[in-house]
């Protein structure tokens, strides 16, 4: 997977402009919707999150092949709609584990030049314990703080899509954004976390909560009065 990302800038020069502009604009638009739209469009958002998550899994396992990625995205949509809360919670835990791994790998100065497996073996054991603990905390939070967990998941995925779209558009302009990000990981990592935090807070504050049916006082008073009315009617008759 690391070799694929390292060769993106080299292969981008061989691609047609439409192959970079179209997916770049799509990622930015969808990313902004997921990042800020959040909880206001629950069902549609869950379907988008499922498609994005399925496409990412298909890309990781099959590479940049259109058919497996599309099939994986469709499966992700079906699973996300059927198991909505479980899917969002698992997705948030997975994203937390990935982000935790990236940060701890950078702090431990893991060398990915010899491959992903060798870099993982170089990392201390306590880093894996930290990653597992973060994932477990998010899983527990998904059951008790569902609204916060789903907002965090949407903000993280939206930020990832915005970053991916901007990278594709910059590649079209002939820039080298991936190499620039690798030179300044702390700056772009902080920017990513700031965008994710803003998206989470914005969704919690501005997106409406789902309406619950409540019994009004008038309805309860009517239900209490109906037995008395029937008694009066029975006596008068």
NORMOVEN-V221690 format. One record per pair of residues at least 12 apart in sequence whose C-alpha atoms are under 8 Angstrom apart, sorted by the first residue. I is the first residue (numbers start at 0). GAP is how many residues later the second one is. Records with the same first field share a line. If there is no record, write none. Layout:
I = GAP ; GAP
This chain:
0 = 59
1 = 110 ; 113 ; 114
8 = 162 ; 167 ; 169
11 = 159 ; 160
12 = 158 ; 159 ; 161
16 = 155
19 = 148 ; 149 ; 151 ; 152
20 = 147 ; 148 ; 151
22 = 142 ; 145
23 = 140 ; 141 ; 142 ; 143 ; 144 ; 145
24 = 140 ; 144
25 = 139
26 = 134 ; 135 ; 137 ; 138
27 = 133 ; 134 ; 135 ; 136 ; 137 ; 138
28 = 133
29 = 128 ; 131
30 = 126 ; 127 ; 128 ; 129 ; 130 ; 131
31 = 126 ; 127 ; 130
32 = 125
33 = 120 ; 121 ; 123 ; 124
34 = 119 ; 120 ; 121 ; 122 ; 123 ; 124 ; 161 ; 164 ; 165
35 = 119 ; 122 ; 163 ; 166 ; 167
36 = 166 ; 170
37 = 113 ; 116 ; 117 ; 165 ; 169
38 = 111 ; 112 ; 164 ; 165 ; 168 ; 169 ; 170
39 = 163 ; 167 ; 168 ; 169
42 = 38
45 = 31 ; 34 ; 35 ; 38 ; 42
46 = 29 ; 30 ; 31 ; 33 ; 34
47 = 29
48 = 28 ; 31 ; 105 ; 108
49 = 23 ; 26 ; 27 ; 28 ; 29 ; 30 ; 31
50 = 21 ; 22 ; 23 ; 24 ; 25 ; 26
51 = 21 ; 24
52 = 20 ; 23 ; 38
53 = 15 ; 18 ; 19 ; 20 ; 21 ; 22 ; 23
54 = 14 ; 15 ; 17 ; 18 ; 21
55 = 13
56 = 12 ; 15
57 = 12 ; 13 ; 14 ; 15
84 = 57 ; 61
87 = 61 ; 62 ; 65
88 = 49 ; 50 ; 53 ; 57 ; 60 ; 61
89 = 49
90 = 62
91 = 46 ; 47 ; 57 ; 58 ; 60 ; 61
92 = 41 ; 42 ; 43 ; 45 ; 46
93 = 41
94 = 58 ; 61
95 = 35 ; 38 ; 39 ; 42
96 = 34 ; 35 ; 37 ; 38
99 = 31 ; 34
100 = 26 ; 27 ; 30
103 = 23
104 = 18
107 = 15 ; 16
109 = 12 ; 13
146 = 57
147 = 52 ; 56
150 = 48 ; 49 ; 52 ; 53
151 = 44 ; 45 ; 47 ; 48
153 = 46
154 = 40 ; 41 ; 42 ; 44 ; 45
155 = 40
158 = 33 ; 36 ; 37
